[in-house]
């Protein structure tokens, strides 16, 4: 799940990468979703976007807040992106 605000420039940056690699994640705007805001505050500990919630069987739930970290994580999960980054 990506917690985001539609006009936030850092959120836009993450969503552009999602679009580039045709990634489909649940998008939640915590300002317009009471349960989304509660999830973000309770789980992540702060109301800051973008925030990627990662369900990991080994480590539990990971809350990732920085757009550059989120993008790096997303690209690390996509073989096509890894090939592009390795060619640079």
N, C-alpha and C positions, 0 to 999 in steps of 0.2 A: 504494500500500500504506500502510495506517495501522498503525503500531506502537503498541500500547496495552496498558494493564492494565485489566481489567474494572471494578475498584473505584476507579480513579483519578478524582477529581472533574473534572479537566481533560479527561481522555479521555472521560468521560461527556458533558461539554459538547459535544465534537466529534461524538460518535456521535448525540446528539440532533439536531444540525443535519443530519447525514447522513440520519437517519430522516425529518425534516421535509420534506426535498426528495427523498426516495426515492433516495438515492445508494447505489450498491453499490461498495464498495471492499474489497479483500482486507484482512482484519484479522489481525494477527500479535501474539500475546502473547509477547514475547521470553523471558519466564521459562519458558515451556512449549515453546519451539521453539529448539533449538540453532542451526539455520541462521539463524533470525530474529535471534537475539542477535548472531551473527557478522556478519550483514548490517548491522545497526544500528551495531555498533561499528566495523566496517571502513569502511562507506560514510559514515555520519553522524559518526563520531568520538566518540560518547558514548552511554552507555546511559541515555537519558532519554526519557520518553514524556509526552504524545503526540508522535509524529514522523510526518510525512507524507513519503513518498518519491515524488517527482514525476519521471517520465521525460520529459525535454524534448529534442526532436530538435536544437534550436539550442544549448541550454546544457548538455546532458548531464543528469546526475541532480542534482536539487535535494533537499536534506534540510531540511524545515521543522519546527521544534520547538515553537513557542509556540501554544497552543490558539487564541488570538485571531487570530494570523496564518493558521493553518490554516483557521479558519472564514471569514475574509475571502477567502482564496484560493478556497475551495470555492464561496462565494456569488458570486464574480466569474465563475465558470464556468457559472452557471445563469441563464438569462434571467429566469425567474420571480423569483428572489431579487433580481436587479438592479432589477426593476420595483418590488418591495416596498420596497427600500432607497431608491430614488429618490423614492418617495411620502412618505417620512418627513420 
